[in-house]
Amino acid sequence: MEPARQSPHTEDEIYVVTAGRAKIVTPEATADVGPGTVVFVPAGERHRFTDVTEDLALLVVFGPAYGSRAR
């Protein structure tokens, strides 16, 4: 499967994995994720999901609201 394309956002992000399995890659670490995993990504941090072995479903929460810090 193709890796999901992610780009840094101007807001903090919280991902809650509701289904599927993959890896999340950041400059500091790589971690396996699956149902029930919660991932925090600070604003501006590069990140991407790779090695998706089951269809990945995510709940994404932005703080503050998405786009509110965009220039």
Secondary structure, DSSP 8 states (H G I E B T S, - for coil): ---B-----SSEEEEEEEEEEEEEE-SS-EEEE-TT-EEEE-TT---EEEEEEEEEEEEEEEES-TTTT--
